[in-house]
Amino acid sequence: MSRDPHSKVTLKIPRPLYEMLQQVIEGTGYNSVTDFAVSVLRDLAATHELPEARPYSSEELERVKARLRSLGYL
């Protein structure tokens, strides 16, 4: 199942927060609370780096296999 990078999902927030954000964005140039929220969330996400996945070393892989064998999975 491929995901369309342009598709959208719904994010639910409490109504009082939504109403407060409507007041916050008045006169700022944001067209909607959604536009504002997307902008803020993008900025926040950009400040956090995702850890890079690194492959297991052969020693780590052997330890995992030994542990799985001891638990009866292999």
Distance bins in CASP14 RR format, pairs under 12 A and 6 or more apart:
PFRMAT RR
TARGET T0000
AUTHOR 0000-0000-0000
RMODE 2
METHOD distances of the structure
MODEL  1
1 7 0 0 0 0 0 1 0 0 0 0 0
3 9 0 0 0 0 0 1 0 0 0 0 0
8 34 0 0 0 0 1 0 0 0 0 0 0
8 38 0 0 0 0 1 0 0 0 0 0 0
9 34 0 0 0 0 0 1 0 0 0 0 0
9 38 0 0 0 0 0 1 0 0 0 0 0
10 34 0 0 0 0 1 0 0 0 0 0 0
10 37 0 0 0 0 0 1 0 0 0 0 0
11 17 0 0 0 0 0 1 0 0 0 0 0
11 18 0 0 0 0 0 1 0 0 0 0 0
11 33 0 0 0 0 0 1 0 0 0 0 0
11 34 0 0 0 0 1 0 0 0 0 0 0
11 37 1 0 0 1 0 0 0 0 0 0 0
11 38 0 0 0 0 1 0 0 0 0 0 0
11 40 0 0 0 0 0 1 0 0 0 0 0
11 41 0 0 0 0 1 0 0 0 0 0 0
12 18 0 0 0 0 1 0 0 0 0 0 0
12 37 0 0 0 0 0 1 0 0 0 0 0
13 19 0 0 0 0 0 1 0 0 0 0 0
13 20 0 0 0 0 0 1 0 0 0 0 0
13 21 0 0 0 0 1 0 0 0 0 0 0
13 22 0 0 0 0 0 1 0 0 0 0 0
13 33 0 0 0 0 1 0 0 0 0 0 0
13 34 0 0 0 0 0 1 0 0 0 0 0
13 36 0 0 0 0 0 1 0 0 0 0 0
13 37 1 0 0 1 0 0 0 0 0 0 0
13 40 0 0 0 0 0 1 0 0 0 0 0
13 41 0 0 0 0 0 1 0 0 0 0 0
14 20 0 0 0 0 1 0 0 0 0 0 0
14 21 0 0 0 0 0 1 0 0 0 0 0
15 21 0 0 0 0 0 1 0 0 0 0 0
15 22 0 0 0 0 0 1 0 0 0 0 0
15 33 0 0 0 0 0 1 0 0 0 0 0
16 22 0 0 0 0 0 1 0 0 0 0 0
16 23 0 0 0 0 0 1 0 0 0 0 0
17 23 0 0 0 0 0 1 0 0 0 0 0
17 24 0 0 0 0 0 1 0 0 0 0 0
17 33 0 0 0 0 1 0 0 0 0 0 0
17 36 0 0 0 0 0 1 0 0 0 0 0
17 37 0 0 0 0 1 0 0 0 0 0 0
18 24 0 0 0 0 0 1 0 0 0 0 0
18 25 0 0 0 0 0 1 0 0 0 0 0
18 32 0 0 0 0 0 1 0 0 0 0 0
18 33 1 0 1 0 0 0 0 0 0 0 0
18 34 0 0 0 0 1 0 0 0 0 0 0
18 36 0 0 0 0 0 1 0 0 0 0 0
18 37 0 0 0 0 1 0 0 0 0 0 0
19 25 0 0 0 0 0 1 0 0 0 0 0
19 26 0 0 0 0 0 1 0 0 0 0 0
19 33 0 0 0 0 1 0 0 0 0 0 0
20 26 0 0 0 0 0 1 0 0 0 0 0
20 33 0 0 0 0 1 0 0 0 0 0 0
20 36 0 0 0 0 0 1 0 0 0 0 0
21 28 0 0 0 0 0 1 0 0 0 0 0
21 30 0 0 0 0 1 0 0 0 0 0 0
21 32 0 0 0 0 1 0 0 0 0 0 0
21 33 1 0 1 0 0 0 0 0 0 0 0
21 34 0 0 0 0 1 0 0 0 0 0 0
21 35 0 0 0 0 0 1 0 0 0 0 0
21 36 1 0 0 1 0 0 0 0 0 0 0
21 37 1 0 0 1 0 0 0 0 0 0 0
21 38 0 0 0 0 0 1 0 0 0 0 0
21 39 0 0 0 0 0 1 0 0 0 0 0
21 40 0 0 0 0 1 0 0 0 0 0 0
22 28 0 0 0 0 0 1 0 0 0 0 0
22 30 0 0 0 0 1 0 0 0 0 0 0
22 31 0 0 0 0 0 1 0 0 0 0 0
22 32 0 0 0 0 1 0 0 0 0 0 0
22 33 1 0 1 0 0 0 0 0 0 0 0
22 34 0 0 0 0 0 1 0 0 0 0 0
22 35 0 0 0 0 0 1 0 0 0 0 0
22 36 0 0 0 0 1 0 0 0 0 0 0
22 37 0 0 0 0 0 1 0 0 0 0 0
23 30 0 0 0 0 0 1 0 0 0 0 0
23 33 0 0 0 0 0 1 0 0 0 0 0
23 36 0 0 0 0 0 1 0 0 0 0 0
24 30 0 0 0 0 1 0 0 0 0 0 0
24 33 0 0 0 0 1 0 0 0 0 0 0
24 36 1 0 0 1 0 0 0 0 0 0 0
24 37 0 0 0 0 0 1 0 0 0 0 0
24 40 0 0 0 0 0 1 0 0 0 0 0
25 31 0 0 0 0 1 0 0 0 0 0 0
25 32 1 0 0 1 0 0 0 0 0 0 0
25 33 1 0 0 1 0 0 0 0 0 0 0
25 34 0 0 0 0 0 1 0 0 0 0 0
25 35 0 0 0 0 1 0 0 0 0 0 0
25 36 1 0 1 0 0 0 0 0 0 0 0
25 37 0 0 0 0 1 0 0 0 0 0 0
25 38 0 0 0 0 0 1 0 0 0 0 0
25 39 0 0 0 0 1 0 0 0 0 0 0
25 40 0 0 0 0 0 1 0 0 0 0 0
26 32 0 0 0 0 0 1 0 0 0 0 0
26 33 0 0 0 0 0 1 0 0 0 0 0
26 36 0 0 0 0 0 1 0 0 0 0 0
27 36 0 0 0 0 0 1 0 0 0 0 0
28 35 0 0 0 0 1 0 0 0 0 0 0
28 36 1 0 0 1 0 0 0 0 0 0 0
28 39 0 0 0 0 0 1 0 0 0 0 0
28 40 0 0 0 0 0 1 0 0 0 0 0
29 35 0 0 0 0 1 0 0 0 0 0 0
29 36 0 0 0 0 1 0 0 0 0 0 0
29 39 0 0 0 0 0 1 0 0 0 0 0
30 36 1 0 1 0 0 0 0 0 0 0 0
30 37 0 0 0 0 1 0 0 0 0 0 0
30 38 0 0 0 0 1 0 0 0 0 0 0
30 39 1 0 0 1 0 0 0 0 0 0 0
30 40 0 0 0 0 1 0 0 0 0 0 0
31 37 0 0 0 0 0 1 0 0 0 0 0
31 38 0 0 0 0 0 1 0 0 0 0 0
31 39 0 0 0 0 0 1 0 0 0 0 0
32 38 0 0 0 0 1 0 0 0 0 0 0
32 39 0 0 0 0 0 1 0 0 0 0 0
33 39 0 0 0 0 0 1 0 0 0 0 0
33 40 0 0 0 0 0 1 0 0 0 0 0
34 40 0 0 0 0 0 1 0 0 0 0 0
34 41 0 0 0 0 0 1 0 0 0 0 0
35 41 0 0 0 0 0 1 0 0 0 0 0
35 42 0 0 0 0 0 1 0 0 0 0 0
36 42 0 0 0 0 0 1 0 0 0 0 0
36 43 0 0 0 0 0 1 0 0 0 0 0
37 43 0 0 0 0 0 1 0 0 0 0 0
37 44 0 0 0 0 0 1 0 0 0 0 0
38 44 0 0 0 0 0 1 0 0 0 0 0
38 45 0 0 0 0 0 1 0 0 0 0 0
39 45 0 0 0 0 0 1 0 0 0 0 0
39 46 0 0 0 0 0 1 0 0 0 0 0
40 46 0 0 0 0 0 1 0 0 0 0 0
40 47 0 0 0 0 0 1 0 0 0 0 0
41 47 0 0 0 0 0 1 0 0 0 0 0
41 48 0 0 0 0 0 1 0 0 0 0 0
42 48 0 0 0 0 0 1 0 0 0 0 0
54 60 0 0 0 0 1 0 0 0 0 0 0
55 61 0 0 0 0 1 0 0 0 0 0 0
56 62 0 0 0 0 1 0 0 0 0 0 0
56 63 0 0 0 0 1 0 0 0 0 0 0
56 64 1 0 0 1 0 0 0 0 0 0 0
56 65 0 0 0 0 0 1 0 0 0 0 0
57 63 0 0 0 0 1 0 0 0 0 0 0
57 64 0 0 0 0 0 1 0 0 0 0 0
58 64 0 0 0 0 0 1 0 0 0 0 0
58 65 0 0 0 0 0 1 0 0 0 0 0
59 65 0 0 0 0 0 1 0 0 0 0 0
59 66 0 0 0 0 0 1 0 0 0 0 0
60 66 0 0 0 0 0 1 0 0 0 0 0
60 67 0 0 0 0 0 1 0 0 0 0 0
61 67 0 0 0 0 0 1 0 0 0 0 0
61 68 0 0 0 0 0 1 0 0 0 0 0
62 68 0 0 0 0 0 1 0 0 0 0 0
62 69 0 0 0 0 0 1 0 0 0 0 0
62 74 0 0 0 0 0 1 0 0 0 0 0
63 69 0 0 0 0 0 1 0 0 0 0 0
63 70 0 0 0 0 0 1 0 0 0 0 0
64 70 0 0 0 0 0 1 0 0 0 0 0
64 71 0 0 0 0 0 1 0 0 0 0 0
64 73 0 0 0 0 0 1 0 0 0 0 0
64 74 0 0 0 0 1 0 0 0 0 0 0
65 71 0 0 0 0 0 1 0 0 0 0 0
65 72 0 0 0 0 0 1 0 0 0 0 0
65 73 0 0 0 0 1 0 0 0 0 0 0
65 74 1 0 0 1 0 0 0 0 0 0 0
66 72 0 0 0 0 0 1 0 0 0 0 0
66 73 0 0 0 0 0 1 0 0 0 0 0
66 74 0 0 0 0 1 0 0 0 0 0 0
67 73 0 0 0 0 1 0 0 0 0 0 0
67 74 0 0 0 0 1 0 0 0 0 0 0
68 74 1 0 1 0 0 0 0 0 0 0 0
END
